[in-house]
């Protein structure tokens, strides 16, 4: 394989990329824009404690003393409304007191208080709420009183430590950066097919395999450099940098294969754009699940970007090691190989 020819094709693509004002602008704007979004998002978690309550007959006795301690009580008209609020994420915790709570305590009975927990509430926090409710009851009754608790987790159990929004959003920004490069590479290849530039290149000593190698190096390299810079400026490479870089490299290979497929099925830039936007929306779904836990179910695992997003999320936000994400890396590598192979096969037909 002629290295000089490979270098010439890669340099040509790089010149064309930055000669195209649209591609040059979105490349630079995307990198700075996404980094800016990251730093504009809050880095701290709101420490105000919001709790939903269904407490017939004792609601007024609860609110006043707790508001001074930073606890905000949201009153709900029924237990069903309270459970729905916890399930939908309006409040992280719901507490349902029986209507005859104080009367039962006065008779020496042991009433049951229902506590509804959001699926993504950390375990260490969920253990504190029975203690908190006991304090409430003691405050109202004037002395410690025995009660029983019935705890229920609403939604899929996604317990984990609290993570600032911007750190949960970082995998989504990585997907967007990768997909911007997909749009650009697919547009360049589609234009070269339409204008006959590809066939002219293949008349030279460069073989078809060499052309694919050059396009692959250019696509993977540009996508990998862009997403690595994003991680670098946002601090995403602080933890397990080699593992993160490997995950991002597999992602860059995968989106390069997707770009090949889009280019083979597109006749002009507009065709590339609408296909690219559709692909971007689909690949962003797993990242939205990280932002809003419980939004989707296990079906998102059929989307290839899930394994990139999940691995990056675990490493950056939960200090996951190689052993925790090795299956994600292998599956992502398999998807990358499949998409690259399919993209090469599809483009090869266009060159004939």
C-alpha positions as CSV (number, residue, x, y, z in Angstrom):
1,X,0.0,0.0,0.0
2,X,1.4,3.4,-1.1
3,X,1.9,5.5,2.0
4,X,2.4,8.6,0.0
5,X,-0.9,8.2,-1.8
6,X,-2.6,7.5,1.5
7,X,-1.2,10.7,3.0
8,X,-2.1,12.7,-0.1
9,X,-5.8,11.5,0.1
10,X,-6.0,12.3,3.9
11,X,-4.4,15.8,3.3
12,X,-6.9,16.4,0.5
13,X,-9.9,15.5,2.7
14,X,-8.6,17.6,5.5
15,X,-8.2,20.6,3.2
16,X,-11.7,20.1,1.7
17,X,-13.1,19.8,5.2
18,X,-11.9,23.1,6.4
19,X,-12.3,24.7,3.0
20,X,-16.0,24.0,3.3
21,X,-17.2,26.9,5.5
22,X,-20.2,24.9,6.9
23,X,-18.1,22.0,8.0
24,X,-15.4,24.2,9.4
25,X,-17.9,26.3,11.4
26,X,-19.8,23.4,12.8
27,X,-16.6,21.5,13.8
28,X,-15.2,24.4,15.7
29,X,-18.6,25.7,17.0
30,X,-19.7,22.2,18.2
31,X,-16.5,21.7,20.2
32,X,-16.6,25.1,21.9
33,X,-20.4,25.1,22.1
34,X,-20.7,21.8,23.8
35,X,-17.8,22.6,26.2
36,X,-19.6,25.9,27.0
37,X,-22.9,24.1,27.7
38,X,-21.0,21.8,30.1
39,X,-19.6,24.6,32.1
40,X,-22.8,26.6,32.1
41,X,-24.6,23.7,33.8
42,X,-24.6,23.6,37.6
43,X,-21.7,21.7,39.1
44,X,-23.4,21.3,42.5
45,X,-26.5,19.5,43.6
46,X,-29.4,21.4,45.2
47,X,-29.3,20.4,48.8
48,X,-32.9,21.5,49.5
49,X,-34.9,18.4,50.5
50,X,-38.3,18.1,48.8
51,X,-40.7,15.4,50.0
52,X,-44.2,14.6,48.8
53,X,-46.7,14.0,51.6
54,X,-50.2,12.5,51.9
55,X,-51.1,13.3,55.4
56,X,-54.9,13.7,56.1
57,X,-55.6,15.5,59.4
58,X,-51.9,16.2,60.3
59,X,-50.6,18.1,57.3
60,X,-50.4,21.5,59.1
61,X,-48.6,20.0,62.0
62,X,-45.8,18.8,59.7
63,X,-45.0,21.8,57.5
64,X,-44.0,24.7,59.8
65,X,-41.1,23.2,61.8
66,X,-39.6,21.4,58.8
67,X,-39.4,24.4,56.4
68,X,-36.9,26.0,58.8
69,X,-34.6,23.0,58.3
70,X,-34.6,23.2,54.5
71,X,-37.3,20.5,54.0
72,X,-40.0,21.4,51.6
73,X,-43.2,19.4,51.8
74,X,-45.5,19.0,48.8
75,X,-49.0,18.1,49.9
76,X,-51.0,15.7,47.7
77,X,-54.7,15.1,47.8
78,X,-54.5,11.3,47.6
79,X,-52.1,8.4,47.9
80,X,-52.4,7.6,44.2
81,X,-51.4,11.2,43.3
82,X,-48.4,10.9,45.6
83,X,-47.2,7.7,44.0
84,X,-47.6,9.1,40.6
85,X,-45.6,12.2,41.6
86,X,-42.7,10.0,42.8
87,X,-42.9,7.8,39.7
88,X,-42.8,10.8,37.4
89,X,-39.9,12.4,39.2
90,X,-41.7,15.4,40.6
91,X,-40.5,14.5,44.1
92,X,-37.8,12.0,45.1
93,X,-39.7,10.6,48.1
94,X,-43.3,10.3,49.1
95,X,-44.6,9.6,52.6
96,X,-48.2,8.5,53.2
97,X,-49.5,8.8,56.8
98,X,-52.6,6.9,57.8
99,X,-55.6,9.3,58.6
100,X,-55.9,7.9,62.1
101,X,-52.2,8.1,62.9
102,X,-52.4,10.2,66.1
103,X,-55.5,8.3,67.4
104,X,-53.7,5.0,66.9
105,X,-50.6,6.2,68.7
106,X,-52.8,7.4,71.6
107,X,-54.3,3.9,71.9
108,X,-50.8,2.4,72.0
109,X,-51.2,0.8,68.5
110,X,-48.3,0.5,66.0
111,X,-49.6,2.2,62.8
112,X,-47.9,1.7,59.4
113,X,-46.4,4.6,57.4
114,X,-45.9,4.0,53.7
115,X,-42.7,5.5,52.2
116,X,-42.4,5.6,48.4
117,X,-38.8,6.0,47.0
118,X,-37.7,7.2,43.5
119,X,-35.9,4.5,41.6
120,X,-32.7,6.6,41.3
121,X,-32.5,7.6,45.0
122,X,-29.2,6.5,46.5
123,X,-29.5,3.7,49.1
124,X,-27.8,5.7,51.8
125,X,-30.5,8.3,51.5
126,X,-33.4,5.9,51.4
127,X,-32.2,4.5,54.7
128,X,-32.5,7.9,56.4
129,X,-36.2,8.5,55.6
130,X,-37.7,6.1,58.2
131,X,-35.5,7.9,60.8
132,X,-36.7,11.2,59.6
133,X,-40.4,10.2,59.7
134,X,-39.9,8.9,63.3
135,X,-38.6,12.3,64.2
136,X,-41.7,13.9,62.7
137,X,-44.0,11.7,64.6
138,X,-42.1,12.3,67.9
139,X,-42.3,16.0,67.2
140,X,-46.1,15.9,66.7
141,X,-46.8,13.5,69.6
142,X,-44.3,15.0,72.0
143,X,-42.5,11.8,72.6
144,X,-41.0,8.9,70.7
145,X,-43.8,6.5,69.5
146,X,-43.5,3.1,67.8
147,X,-44.4,2.9,64.1
148,X,-43.8,0.4,61.3
149,X,-42.6,1.4,57.8
150,X,-43.5,-0.1,54.5
151,X,-40.9,1.1,51.9
152,X,-41.6,0.7,48.1
153,X,-39.3,1.7,45.2
154,X,-41.3,3.1,42.3
155,X,-39.8,2.4,38.8
156,X,-36.7,0.4,37.9
157,X,-34.1,0.4,40.7
158,X,-31.3,2.6,39.5
159,X,-29.7,3.5,42.8
160,X,-26.3,5.3,42.6
161,X,-24.6,8.3,44.0
162,X,-26.0,11.7,43.1
163,X,-24.4,13.2,40.1
164,X,-24.5,16.8,38.9
165,X,-26.5,17.4,35.7
166,X,-23.5,18.5,33.7
167,X,-21.6,15.3,34.4
168,X,-24.6,13.2,33.4
169,X,-24.8,15.2,30.2
170,X,-21.2,14.6,29.2
171,X,-21.9,11.3,27.4
172,X,-24.7,13.1,25.4
173,X,-22.3,15.8,24.4
174,X,-19.7,13.1,23.3
175,X,-22.4,11.5,21.1
176,X,-23.2,14.9,19.5
177,X,-19.6,15.6,18.7
178,X,-19.1,12.2,17.1
179,X,-22.3,12.6,15.0
180,X,-21.2,16.1,13.8
181,X,-18.1,14.4,12.3
182,X,-20.4,11.8,10.7
183,X,-22.3,14.5,8.9
184,X,-19.2,16.0,7.6
185,X,-17.5,12.8,6.4
186,X,-20.7,11.5,4.8
187,X,-21.1,14.9,3.0
188,X,-17.6,14.8,1.6
189,X,-17.8,11.2,0.4
190,X,-21.3,11.8,-1.1
191,X,-20.0,14.8,-3.0
192,X,-17.0,12.9,-4.3
193,X,-19.2,10.1,-5.5
194,X,-21.6,12.6,-7.3
195,X,-18.8,14.6,-8.9
196,X,-16.8,11.5,-9.9
197,X,-13.8,12.4,-7.8
198,X,-13.7,8.9,-6.3
199,X,-13.4,7.3,-9.7
200,X,-10.7,9.7,-10.7
201,X,-8.7,8.8,-7.5
202,X,-9.1,5.1,-8.3
203,X,-7.4,5.6,-11.7
204,X,-4.2,6.5,-9.8
205,X,-2.0,3.8,-8.3
206,X,-4.1,3.9,-5.1
207,X,-6.2,0.8,-4.8
208,X,-9.8,0.6,-3.5
209,X,-8.5,-0.9,-0.2
210,X,-6.1,2.0,0.1
211,X,-8.9,4.5,-0.5
212,X,-11.0,3.0,2.2
213,X,-8.0,3.0,4.5
214,X,-7.4,6.7,3.9
215,X,-11.1,7.5,4.4
216,X,-11.2,5.4,7.5
217,X,-8.1,7.0,9.0
218,X,-9.4,10.5,8.2
219,X,-12.9,9.8,9.6
220,X,-11.8,8.0,12.7
221,X,-8.9,10.4,13.4
222,X,-11.1,13.5,13.1
223,X,-13.9,12.2,15.2
224,X,-11.5,10.8,17.8
225,X,-9.5,14.0,18.1
226,X,-12.7,16.1,18.4
227,X,-14.3,14.0,21.2
228,X,-11.0,13.6,23.0
229,X,-10.6,17.4,23.1
230,X,-14.1,17.7,24.5
231,X,-13.3,15.2,27.3
232,X,-10.0,16.9,27.9
233,X,-11.4,20.4,28.4
234,X,-14.4,19.1,30.6
235,X,-12.2,16.9,32.8
236,X,-13.6,13.7,31.4
237,X,-10.1,12.2,31.2
238,X,-9.3,12.6,34.8
239,X,-10.5,9.1,35.7
240,X,-9.3,6.0,33.8
241,X,-8.0,8.0,30.8
242,X,-6.8,5.0,28.9
243,X,-10.1,3.2,29.3
244,X,-12.0,6.4,28.3
245,X,-9.8,6.9,25.2
246,X,-10.4,3.2,24.1
247,X,-14.1,3.7,24.5
248,X,-14.0,6.9,22.5
249,X,-11.9,5.2,19.8
250,X,-14.4,2.4,19.4
251,X,-17.1,5.1,19.1
252,X,-15.2,7.0,16.5
253,X,-14.8,3.8,14.4
254,X,-18.5,3.0,14.7
255,X,-19.6,6.5,13.6
256,X,-17.1,6.3,10.7
257,X,-18.9,3.2,9.5
258,X,-22.2,4.9,9.9
259,X,-20.9,7.8,7.8
260,X,-19.9,5.3,5.0
261,X,-23.4,3.9,5.1
262,X,-25.0,7.3,4.9
263,X,-22.8,8.4,2.1
264,X,-23.6,5.3,0.1
265,X,-27.3,6.0,0.4
266,X,-27.2,9.8,-0.2
267,X,-27.0,11.8,-3.4
268,X,-26.4,15.3,-2.0
269,X,-25.7,17.2,1.2
270,X,-29.4,17.7,2.0
271,X,-29.9,14.0,1.9
272,X,-27.0,13.5,4.2
273,X,-28.3,16.1,6.6
274,X,-31.7,14.6,7.1
275,X,-30.4,11.1,7.5
276,X,-27.7,12.4,9.8
277,X,-30.2,14.2,12.0
278,X,-32.3,11.1,12.3
279,X,-29.3,9.0,13.2
280,X,-28.2,11.7,15.8
281,X,-31.7,11.6,17.5
282,X,-31.6,7.8,17.7
283,X,-28.1,7.6,19.0
284,X,-28.8,10.3,21.6
285,X,-31.7,8.2,23.2
286,X,-29.4,6.2,25.6
287,X,-27.8,9.5,26.7
288,X,-31.2,10.9,27.5
289,X,-31.8,7.9,29.7
290,X,-28.7,8.9,31.7
291,X,-30.0,12.4,32.1
292,X,-33.5,11.3,33.1
293,X,-33.2,7.9,34.7
294,X,-36.2,5.6,34.3
295,X,-37.3,7.4,31.1
296,X,-36.9,4.3,29.0
297,X,-36.5,0.6,29.5
298,X,-34.1,-2.2,28.5
299,X,-35.0,-1.8,24.8
300,X,-32.5,1.0,24.4
301,X,-29.8,-1.7,24.6
302,X,-30.4,-2.4,21.0
303,X,-29.1,1.1,20.1
304,X,-25.3,0.8,19.6
305,X,-24.5,4.1,21.3
306,X,-25.9,2.7,24.6
307,X,-22.7,0.8,25.2
308,X,-20.6,4.0,24.6
309,X,-22.8,6.2,26.8
310,X,-23.2,3.6,29.6
311,X,-19.4,2.9,29.7
312,X,-18.4,6.6,29.7
313,X,-21.1,7.4,32.3
314,X,-20.0,4.6,34.6
315,X,-16.3,5.5,34.4
316,X,-16.7,9.2,34.8
317,X,-19.5,9.4,37.3
318,X,-19.1,6.1,39.3
319,X,-15.4,5.4,39.1
320,X,-16.0,2.2,37.2
321,X,-12.9,0.1,36.4
322,X,-12.0,-2.1,33.4
323,X,-13.7,-5.1,35.0
324,X,-17.0,-3.2,35.3
325,X,-17.3,-2.1,31.7
326,X,-15.4,-4.7,29.7
327,X,-18.6,-6.2,28.3
328,X,-19.7,-2.7,27.1
329,X,-16.3,-2.2,25.4
330,X,-16.5,-5.6,23.6
331,X,-20.0,-5.0,22.4
332,X,-19.2,-1.5,21.2
333,X,-16.1,-2.9,19.4
334,X,-18.4,-5.5,17.7
335,X,-20.8,-2.8,16.6
336,X,-18.0,-0.7,15.3
337,X,-16.6,-3.6,13.3
338,X,-20.1,-4.5,11.9
339,X,-20.9,-0.9,10.9
340,X,-17.5,-0.3,9.3
341,X,-17.7,-3.6,7.3
342,X,-21.3,-2.8,6.1
343,X,-20.2,0.8,5.2
344,X,-17.3,-0.4,3.2
345,X,-19.5,-3.0,1.3
346,X,-22.1,-0.4,0.6
347,X,-19.6,2.2,-0.7
348,X,-17.8,-0.4,-2.8
349,X,-20.9,-0.9,-4.8
350,X,-21.0,2.8,-5.5
351,X,-17.5,2.8,-6.9
352,X,-18.2,0.1,-9.5
